[in-house]
C-alpha cells in the first residue's frame, strides 16, 4: 500500500505494471511455448529467456509511452487493459480459445443474449482479482514524470535493447513466424488491441459495395423450392447418420430420400462460415451472396433467423426471431422451432415459381447447450448446465450437446414433412453447418481457432440433403464437399442458368 501513498518514478511504475501484466496474464502464452519447443535444450531455454525479457521490456516500454503521453487518460487506458486482459484470459483458460482477429470479430458480433450465457462467478472473480484491484492501484499511484530529454533517452535505449535481443534470437524467427498467430493471440493486451485494428481495416475493405454477379435466368416454369438450413456449431461426428454410436437422428434415419455427405467448413466461426455457404467461391472479396443474387433475378427469397453473423442480406422478407414470434404459439416458439412457424403457408402463398427459404438456426451454440432445446428433447442424461464447460464431466457435456443434435433432427424432419405436403412443388432440403465444435478434446471447447490450428471437430460438418420424389433429382457420389457446393447446387435444383454456375460444385446429377 506504500505504492499508493508515496511518489513513484514513471520508469519504475511502468516496469512494475509490466511485471504484473506478465504474471497475471501470460501463463497460457508460456504453456504454449513449453509445449511446442524442446524446453530442456539450450535453444529452447534461450527462446524462453528471450520471450520473458522481450515481454517485460516491450510492455514496460509501451506502458511508459502511454503514461508519459496521456497522463491520467493513460491510467484509464491501462485499467481497461487489465480488465479486458482478465476477461480474455478467463476465456483462454476456460474454453481454450485464442484471441485472434476472427475471435475479436466473434466478440463484436455477439449479442447480449449470447454474451449473458457466458457469465459465471469464476469470470467475476477473474475480473475483480486480476482487473479491478490492479486498476485501483494504477489509478491511485502518484507517478513522477521525467523530462522530455530523459523521455527520448529512455525510449531510444529501450528500442535499441529490444532490437539487440530480437536479432540475438534471429535463428528462431522461423519458429516464431510459424506460430505467430497463436503467440500473438495469447500475448496480452496486444492480442485484442492489434487484432481489433486489423479487423477494422479488413472490415472496411469488405464493406465496400458488393460485387454483383452476372445476371441469371430462370430456365423453366416448374414450381421448385429449396429450404436451406444453416446449422450452428453442428459437427458431423455426433450425428448417427455419420456412424455415431448414440441415436441422435431417430427421425432422419427413417426418412426415405435422405443423403449425407462428408464436408468441411471454410472457417471455424460463424461470420466466415455463413459467408462461405452463401458465396459462389472463396475469394476473400464481397461478391453478391446467394439470397441477394436470386432475389435480384426473380426468385422468391425468405430469410428466417434466430442467429446472426450473416453477410448483408438485401431481400424483402428478412424475419428475425422477434418477428417470427409475433404470431407463434406454444413452448417451441422459445426455441428454433419458431423458424417453422407458418413456413409451409408462406411457401404456398408465393406468386413466384422458384422459392428459396433460408433458415439460420442457433441450435448447437455453446456454452449453454442444455438451454438450446425444449425439456422433452433431453434424451441423453445427465447433462451439463454450467457455462464453465471444464467443470462438467465429459459425459454431461457431450450429452447436452447430443440433445441439441437430436433437436436439430426434429427440426429438419418437420421441414421435410412440410415440403412433402406441397405436392405442386419439387422440393429439396439442404442442411449444412457453419462450422463444428470442440467438446473438451485436447482441452479445447466450442470453436473459433484459426483453421490452420483447429482440430477436425471444429471443421468436419454435416451436409445432409433430402429431395422430393417428384423432383427426379439424384445425388452424385462425392467423397467430400465444401460449403461452396451449396450455391451451385441450389442454382441447379431451382433451374437457374448463370455464367458463374460451376457443375463441379453441384451435388445433383
Residue pairs with C-beta under 8 A, 6 or more apart in sequence:
3 16
3 137
3 141
4 137
4 140
4 141
4 142
5 142
6 142
7 142
7 143
7 144
8 16
8 141
8 142
8 143
8 144
9 143
9 144
9 146
10 64
10 67
10 68
10 143
10 144
10 145
10 146
11 64
11 146
11 154
13 67
13 141
13 143
14 60
14 61
14 63
14 64
14 67
15 56
15 60
17 59
17 60
17 63
17 78
17 134
17 138
18 55
18 56
18 57
18 59
18 60
18 63
19 56
20 134
21 59
21 63
21 81
21 82
21 85
21 188
21 189
22 52
22 55
22 56
22 59
24 82
24 85
24 86
24 89
24 130
24 134
25 85
25 86
25 88
25 89
25 130
25 188
26 55
26 186
26 187
26 188
27 89
27 93
28 89
28 92
28 93
28 186
29 51
29 55
29 183
29 186
29 187
30 48
30 51
32 179
32 182
32 183
32 186
33 39
33 47
33 48
33 51
33 183
34 48
36 179
37 43
37 44
37 47
37 48
37 175
38 44
39 45
39 48
43 171
43 172
46 169
46 172
47 169
47 172
47 175
50 165
50 166
50 168
50 169
50 172
53 165
54 162
54 165
54 166
55 187
57 158
57 161
57 162
57 165
58 162
60 158
61 155
61 158
61 159
61 162
63 78
64 154
64 155
64 158
65 155
66 74
66 77
66 78
67 74
67 75
67 78
67 143
67 145
68 74
68 145
68 146
68 151
70 77
71 145
75 138
75 139
75 141
78 135
78 138
79 131
79 134
79 135
79 138
79 139
81 188
81 189
82 130
82 131
82 134
82 135
82 138
83 127
83 131
83 132
83 135
84 131
84 189
84 192
85 130
85 131
85 188
85 189
86 126
86 127
86 129
86 130
86 131
87 123
87 126
87 127
87 131
88 99
88 188
88 191
88 192
89 126
89 130
89 188
90 122
90 123
90 126
90 127
91 97
91 99
91 118
92 98
92 99
92 186
94 122
94 388
94 389
94 390
94 445
95 367
95 389
95 444
95 445
95 446
96 438
96 442
96 443
96 444
96 445
97 103
97 445
97 446
97 448
97 449
98 181
98 182
98 185
98 186
98 191
98 448
98 449
98 450
98 453
99 185
99 186
99 191
99 192
99 195
100 181
100 184
100 185
100 191
100 195
100 450
101 195
101 198
101 199
101 202
102 267
102 268
102 269
102 271
102 272
102 448
102 450
103 185
103 195
103 269
103 448
104 192
104 195
104 196
104 199
105 199
105 203
105 269
105 271
106 269
106 270
106 271
106 448
108 199
109 270
109 271
109 308
109 309
111 308
114 365
117 367
117 368
117 371
117 387
118 367
118 387
119 387
120 386
120 387
120 388
122 388
146 154
176 183
181 450
181 452
181 453
182 450
182 453
184 190
184 191
184 194
184 195
185 191
185 195
185 450
206 286
207 286
208 286
209 286
210 286
210 287
210 288
210 289
210 292
210 312
211 285
211 286
211 287
211 288
212 288
212 296
213 280
213 287
213 288
213 293
213 498
213 499
213 500
214 498
214 499
214 500
215 297
216 293
216 294
216 297
216 491
216 496
216 497
216 498
217 297
217 496
217 497
217 498
218 297
218 298
218 299
218 353
218 354
218 494
218 495
218 496
218 497
219 495
219 496
219 497
220 495
221 353
222 353
222 426
222 495
223 353
223 354
223 424
223 425
223 426
224 353
224 354
224 355
224 425
224 426
224 427
224 471
224 493
224 494
224 495
225 347
225 354
225 355
225 356
225 357
225 419
225 422
225 425
225 426
225 427
225 428
226 355
226 356
226 357
226 427
226 428
226 429
226 430
226 490
226 493
226 494
227 343
227 357
227 358
227 359
227 415
227 419
227 427
227 428
227 429
227 430
228 277
228 290
228 356
228 357
228 358
228 359
228 430
228 432
228 486
228 490
229 358
229 359
229 361
229 411
229 412
229 415
229 429
229 430
229 431
229 432
230 274
230 277
230 307
230 358
230 359
230 360
230 361
230 432
230 433
230 434
231 361
231 363
231 364
231 408
231 431
231 432
231 433
231 434
231 461
231 462
232 270
232 307
232 360
232 361
232 362
232 363
232 364
232 365
232 433
232 434
233 364
233 365
233 366
233 433
233 434
233 435
233 436
233 437
233 446
233 447
234 363
234 364
234 404
234 405
234 408
234 433
234 436
234 437
234 461
234 462
235 433
235 436
235 437
235 457
235 458
235 460
235 461
235 462
236 242
236 262
236 263
236 433
236 436
236 460
236 461
236 462
236 463
237 244
237 436
237 457
237 460
238 244
238 246
238 248
238 398
238 401
238 402
238 405
239 248
239 249
239 260
239 405
239 462
239 464
240 246
240 247
240 248
240 249
240 250
240 253
241 249
241 252
241 253
241 258
241 260
241 462
241 464
242 260
242 262
242 462
246 380
246 402
247 253
248 402
248 405
248 406
248 409
249 405
249 406
249 409
250 406
250 409
251 409
251 410
251 412
251 413
252 258
252 409
252 412
252 413
252 464
255 413
255 416
255 466
257 466
257 467
257 468
257 469
258 464
258 465
258 466
259 464
259 465
259 466
259 475
260 462
260 463
260 464
260 465
261 463
261 464
261 465
261 475
261 478
261 480
261 481
261 507
262 460
262 463
262 479
262 480
262 481
263 432
263 460
263 461
263 462
263 463
263 480
263 481
263 482
263 483
263 485
264 459
264 460
264 461
264 480
264 481
264 482
264 483
265 273
265 276
265 433
265 434
265 435
265 436
265 459
265 461
265 483
266 272
266 273
266 275
266 276
266 282
266 451
266 482
266 483
266 484
267 273
267 276
267 435
267 451
267 459
268 435
268 436
268 447
268 448
268 449
268 450
268 451
268 454
268 458
268 459
269 434
269 435
269 447
269 448
270 307
270 308
270 309
270 434
270 435
271 309
271 310
271 311
273 433
273 434
273 435
273 483
274 309
274 310
274 311
274 360
274 434
275 289
275 310
275 311
276 282
276 482
276 483
276 484
277 432
277 434
277 483
277 486
277 487
278 289
278 290
278 291
278 310
278 311
278 486
278 487
279 287
279 289
279 290
279 484
279 487
280 287
280 290
280 484
280 487
280 488
280 500
280 502
281 287
281 484
281 502
282 484
286 311
288 296
289 311
289 313
290 356
290 486
290 487
290 490
291 301
291 303
291 313
291 314
291 315
291 356
291 358
292 312
292 313
292 314
292 315
294 301
294 354
294 356
294 490
294 494
294 496
295 301
295 314
295 315
295 316
296 314
297 496
298 352
298 354
299 352
299 354
299 355
299 356
299 494
299 496
300 317
300 350
300 351
300 352
300 354
300 355
300 356
301 315
301 316
301 317
301 355
301 356
301 357
301 358
302 315
302 317
302 319
302 346
302 355
302 356
302 357
302 358
303 310
303 313
303 315
303 317
303 318
303 319
303 358
303 360
304 319
304 324
304 339
304 343
304 357
304 358
304 359
304 360
305 318
305 319
305 320
305 321
305 339
305 359
305 360
306 320
306 321
306 324
306 336
306 338
306 339
306 360
306 361
306 362
307 360
307 361
307 362
307 365
309 434
310 360
317 346
321 338
324 333
324 338
324 339
324 341
325 333
325 338
325 341
327 341
327 342
328 338
328 341
330 337
331 374
332 338
332 374
333 341
334 374
335 363
335 372
335 373
335 374
335 407
336 361
336 362
336 363
336 372
336 407
336 411
337 374
337 411
337 414
339 359
339 361
339 411
340 411
340 414
340 415
340 418
343 357
343 415
343 418
344 418
344 419
344 421
344 422
346 357
347 355
347 357
347 418
347 422
347 425
348 422
354 494
354 495
354 496
355 425
356 490
356 494
359 415
361 408
361 411
362 372
363 372
363 373
363 404
363 407
363 408
363 411
364 372
364 401
364 404
364 405
364 408
364 433
364 437
365 372
366 389
366 401
366 437
366 445
366 446
367 386
367 387
367 388
367 389
367 445
367 446
368 385
368 387
369 383
369 384
369 397
369 400
369 401
369 403
369 404
370 378
370 383
370 384
370 385
370 400
370 403
372 404
372 407
373 403
373 404
373 406
373 407
374 407
377 403
377 406
377 407
377 410
378 403
379 402
379 403
379 406
380 398
380 399
380 400
380 402
380 403
380 406
381 399
382 395
382 396
382 399
383 396
383 399
383 400
383 403
384 392
384 393
384 396
384 397
384 399
384 400
385 400
386 392
389 397
389 439
389 440
389 445
389 446
390 440
390 443
390 445
392 400
394 439
394 440
397 439
397 440
398 439
401 437
401 439
408 431
412 429
412 431
412 464
412 466
415 429
416 429
416 466
419 425
419 427
419 428
419 429
419 466
419 468
420 427
420 468
423 470
425 468
426 467
426 468
426 470
426 471
426 472
426 473
426 493
427 467
427 468
427 471
428 465
428 466
428 467
428 468
428 471
428 473
428 493
429 464
429 465
429 466
429 467
430 463
430 464
430 465
430 486
430 489
430 490
431 462
431 463
431 464
431 465
432 461
432 462
432 463
432 464
432 483
432 486
433 461
433 462
434 461
435 447
435 458
435 459
435 461
436 447
436 456
436 457
436 458
436 459
436 460
436 461
437 446
437 447
437 457
437 458
438 444
438 445
438 446
438 447
438 449
438 455
438 457
438 458
439 445
439 457
441 455
441 457
442 455
444 455
444 457
444 458
447 454
447 458
448 458
449 455
449 458
451 459
461 483
463 481
463 485
465 475
465 507
467 473
467 475
467 493
467 508
471 493
473 493
473 508
473 509
474 508
474 509
475 507
475 508
475 509
476 506
476 507
476 508
476 509
478 485
478 507
481 507
482 505
484 505
485 505
485 506
485 507
487 505
488 501
488 502
488 503
488 505
488 506
489 505
489 506
489 507
489 508
490 496
491 498
491 501
491 506
492 501
492 503
492 506
492 508
493 508
